[in-house]
Amino acid sequence: WVFDFTRGEDNSWNCPYPYQVGRYDEYRPGMYTTDLFGGVRDIHVGIDIGAPVGTLIHAFADGKVHSFGINPEAGSYGPTIITEHIIQLPVKVGSNEYNSPQKVWALYGHLSKESLENISIGMNFNAGEKIADVGSEEVNGGWPPHVHFQLSLEEPSNNDMPGVVEKSDRDGALKRYPDPRLVLGELY
């Protein structure tokens, strides 16, 4: 099930299936109403993968833990892990051609609190290894259960990335935060 959040006030998280996808580079009017978004951020620059609470989340590639913590603001990510990877990006992003291994960071947001136990900054993991699980609405920032997955070509300065940006920043954001389907595959 692929959500269409472009309809504004008609948005609904109701879905007849246990797994869903929220799209990258999607305009989502009226969806982000907490103070965190200032009423102006509504372009989604990650992919949301809806799943039942406790669903395991696996690493898409070998890497290490960059940072982790809880983003506590209403509407934020709640428990979050950012990982660091060196991967081959098979696309051109902006004016940069990526033909050699590149360092990228991946944010996994809306996790369970238990996801932050027994990890440490710099801890290595292998592709396919469990790194987290989906959190409940009570701990994940107030959202229906899902993981927000986002890539970044710039190293985050803290345990956060803007998952939603203003229309005026869209072009720059899409260069900094490339389409996660580059590593997740064609989800839609």
Summary of the structure (lengths in Angstrom):
residues: 188
radius of gyration: 15.6
end to end distance: 9.0
largest distance: 43.5
contacts: 574
relative contact order: 0.23
helix: 14%
strand: 36%
